[in-house]
Amino acid sequence: MQTQTQQKYYTPEEYLAREETAEFRSEYHDGEIIEMTGGSINHNRITGNIFAYLKYLLRGQNKEIFTSDLRVWVARHKRFVYPDVFLIDGTPALHGNRTDTVTNPSLVVEVLSKSTQNYDHTDKFRYYRSIPSFKEYILINQYEYLVEHYAKTGKGEWLLREYEATDDKINISSLNLEITLSDIYEGVNFDMEREFDEGTL
């Protein structure tokens, strides 16, 4: 979730220096710094479920799962971004030998919020698609049972599958494993979001 700050051009080096001392994280969008806002309880429950599930199933394999504490550099579009959850197949490729920034995610998971869902569906997906190692993209709605799964099938071709039932199984083909919506949404309380929305009208 982001809010745009003052219009000023920053170099990538200036951005990285700011991030080292910043109280709150920001993304870098080709010269602009975009502040990140906090996530909801349900957002954190979903990201935690995904991370824990994949971490357990992938133990002992040469694959590693990360959360939004680690940055991804998208070189073609000059973006530093913080995916909610992402996976690297093999050894992390570091950006400029920085241990806080990588360049080779193969799977990215984003939990949608009302302020970022359009961006996650459009421009951000386009940025991720420019990464050679990127194979699968999972978008999770935090307000209802709905998951969109994009899998790369060929050069410039992506297959979309949507899931809405709690017993639906998502086949993550690049990892050769399945996860159900009930696993993803474990502990999530949709009524909490509706009550919040009603209270802010």
VMD Tcl script that draws the C-alpha trace (Angstrom):
set ca {
  {0.00 0.00 0.00}
  {1.53 3.30 -1.04}
  {0.96 7.02 -0.86}
  {2.90 9.37 -3.12}
  {5.29 11.82 -1.49}
  {6.51 15.18 -2.76}
  {7.49 15.34 -6.44}
  {11.28 15.22 -6.52}
  {13.65 13.08 -8.55}
  {15.91 10.75 -6.57}
  {18.67 8.54 -7.90}
  {18.59 4.87 -6.90}
  {21.62 5.52 -4.69}
  {19.85 8.37 -2.88}
  {16.79 6.19 -2.35}
  {18.84 3.31 -0.91}
  {20.65 5.68 1.45}
  {17.29 7.06 2.66}
  {15.91 3.57 3.22}
  {18.79 2.65 5.50}
  {17.73 5.28 8.04}
  {14.01 5.70 7.27}
  {11.48 4.93 9.99}
  {9.03 3.54 7.42}
  {9.72 1.71 4.18}
  {9.19 3.24 0.74}
  {9.31 1.95 -2.82}
  {11.27 3.56 -5.64}
  {9.50 4.21 -8.94}
  {11.96 5.53 -11.52}
  {13.00 8.59 -9.53}
  {9.97 8.92 -7.24}
  {9.76 7.64 -3.68}
  {6.44 6.10 -2.71}
  {5.80 5.63 1.00}
  {4.37 2.31 2.18}
  {1.44 2.28 4.56}
  {0.71 -0.39 7.14}
  {-1.24 -3.55 6.37}
  {-4.44 -4.75 8.03}
  {-4.74 -7.71 10.41}
  {-6.23 -9.87 7.64}
  {-3.46 -8.81 5.27}
  {-0.88 -10.00 7.78}
  {-2.76 -13.23 8.48}
  {-2.80 -14.10 4.78}
  {0.87 -13.29 4.17}
  {1.79 -15.25 7.29}
  {-0.22 -18.26 6.15}
  {1.37 -18.26 2.70}
  {4.88 -17.86 4.08}
  {4.49 -20.58 6.72}
  {2.87 -23.05 4.31}
  {5.51 -22.67 1.59}
  {8.37 -22.53 4.10}
  {7.31 -25.89 5.53}
  {6.70 -27.66 2.21}
  {9.92 -26.41 0.60}
  {12.26 -27.36 3.42}
  {15.30 -29.24 2.19}
  {14.92 -27.90 -1.34}
  {17.08 -25.33 -3.09}
  {14.26 -22.78 -2.94}
  {13.77 -19.95 -0.46}
  {10.70 -17.97 0.54}
  {10.89 -14.33 1.65}
  {8.56 -11.63 2.95}
  {8.37 -7.88 2.37}
  {11.41 -7.21 4.55}
  {13.49 -7.86 1.42}
  {13.48 -5.61 -1.66}
  {13.31 -6.60 -5.31}
  {15.05 -4.50 -7.98}
  {13.27 -4.44 -11.35}
  {16.07 -3.23 -13.61}
  {14.19 -2.61 -16.86}
  {11.67 -0.27 -15.20}
  {13.98 1.15 -12.50}
  {11.82 0.04 -9.61}
  {12.63 -1.06 -6.08}
  {9.56 -2.88 -4.72}
  {8.58 -4.91 -1.67}
  {6.44 -7.93 -2.65}
  {4.29 -9.31 0.18}
  {5.75 -12.80 -0.29}
  {8.10 -14.10 -2.96}
  {10.22 -17.11 -3.75}
  {13.67 -17.51 -5.23}
  {14.56 -20.74 -6.99}
  {18.21 -21.38 -6.26}
  {20.69 -18.77 -5.07}
  {19.48 -15.18 -4.52}
  {20.96 -12.79 -7.10}
  {21.98 -9.67 -5.21}
  {21.69 -6.16 -6.59}
  {25.07 -4.47 -6.32}
  {26.15 -7.00 -3.67}
  {23.51 -5.60 -1.31}
  {22.13 -8.24 1.05}
  {18.79 -6.40 1.33}
  {17.95 -6.32 -2.42}
  {17.55 -9.19 -4.89}
  {16.74 -9.44 -8.59}
  {15.52 -12.99 -9.33}
  {12.11 -13.88 -7.86}
  {10.33 -16.76 -9.60}
  {7.03 -16.56 -7.69}
  {5.43 -13.39 -6.30}
  {2.37 -13.22 -4.03}
  {0.57 -9.93 -3.45}
  {-2.33 -9.50 -1.01}
  {-4.67 -6.93 -2.51}
  {-5.83 -3.82 -0.68}
  {-8.32 -1.25 -1.89}
  {-5.56 1.30 -2.46}
  {-3.23 -0.99 -4.46}
  {-5.39 -3.57 -6.24}
  {-5.42 -1.73 -9.58}
  {-1.66 -1.18 -9.46}
  {-1.01 -4.82 -8.53}
  {-3.15 -6.00 -11.46}
  {-1.64 -3.70 -14.07}
  {1.65 -1.79 -13.85}
  {3.20 -3.85 -11.07}
  {2.43 -7.09 -12.90}
  {4.02 -5.60 -16.03}
  {7.14 -4.70 -14.07}
  {7.41 -8.22 -12.64}
  {6.98 -9.76 -16.11}
  {10.19 -8.03 -17.24}
  {12.16 -10.18 -14.77}
  {13.56 -13.23 -16.64}
  {13.20 -15.60 -13.65}
  {9.56 -14.63 -12.96}
  {7.13 -17.52 -13.63}
  {4.05 -17.22 -11.40}
  {1.99 -14.43 -9.85}
  {-0.68 -14.93 -7.19}
  {-3.09 -12.15 -6.20}
  {-5.14 -12.69 -3.05}
  {-8.23 -10.67 -2.16}
  {-8.30 -9.98 1.58}
  {-12.01 -9.04 1.63}
  {-13.52 -12.25 0.19}
  {-12.54 -15.69 -1.02}
  {-10.91 -14.87 -4.35}
  {-7.46 -15.78 -5.63}
  {-6.09 -15.06 -9.11}
  {-3.21 -17.19 -10.28}
  {-1.14 -16.25 -13.33}
  {1.31 -18.83 -14.71}
  {3.74 -18.22 -17.54}
  {3.11 -20.70 -20.36}
  {5.37 -19.32 -23.09}
  {7.09 -16.20 -24.31}
  {4.68 -13.37 -23.58}
  {1.88 -15.78 -22.66}
  {0.29 -16.04 -19.23}
  {-2.57 -18.30 -18.13}
  {-5.06 -16.94 -15.58}
  {-7.05 -19.17 -13.23}
  {-9.47 -17.83 -10.61}
  {-10.47 -19.59 -7.39}
  {-13.40 -18.74 -5.11}
  {-14.33 -21.89 -3.14}
  {-12.60 -22.73 0.14}
  {-11.76 -26.25 -1.05}
  {-10.31 -25.06 -4.38}
  {-6.71 -26.16 -4.87}
  {-4.18 -23.86 -6.50}
  {-1.52 -25.77 -8.39}
  {1.74 -23.85 -8.17}
  {3.34 -25.53 -11.15}
  {6.85 -24.12 -10.77}
  {7.01 -25.63 -7.26}
  {5.03 -28.80 -8.02}
  {2.74 -28.30 -5.03}
  {-0.85 -27.35 -4.21}
  {-2.39 -25.01 -1.66}
  {-6.09 -24.66 -0.86}
  {-7.98 -21.45 -0.23}
  {-8.76 -22.73 3.27}
  {-4.98 -22.82 3.93}
  {-4.54 -19.30 2.56}
  {-7.46 -17.79 4.48}
  {-6.99 -19.64 7.77}
  {-7.94 -17.31 10.65}
  {-9.13 -14.50 8.35}
  {-12.23 -12.63 9.57}
  {-14.04 -10.90 6.69}
  {-16.58 -9.38 9.10}
  {-13.77 -7.35 10.66}
  {-13.19 -5.53 7.35}
  {-16.90 -4.93 6.79}
  {-17.32 -3.54 10.31}
  {-14.35 -1.23 9.77}
  {-15.75 0.04 6.47}
  {-19.15 0.71 8.03}
  {-17.52 2.53 10.91}
  {-15.67 4.88 8.56}
  {-18.68 5.94 6.46}
}
mol new
graphics top color blue
foreach p $ca { graphics top sphere $p radius 0.5 }
foreach p [lrange $ca 0 end-1] q [lrange $ca 1 end] { graphics top cylinder $p $q radius 0.2 }
display resetview
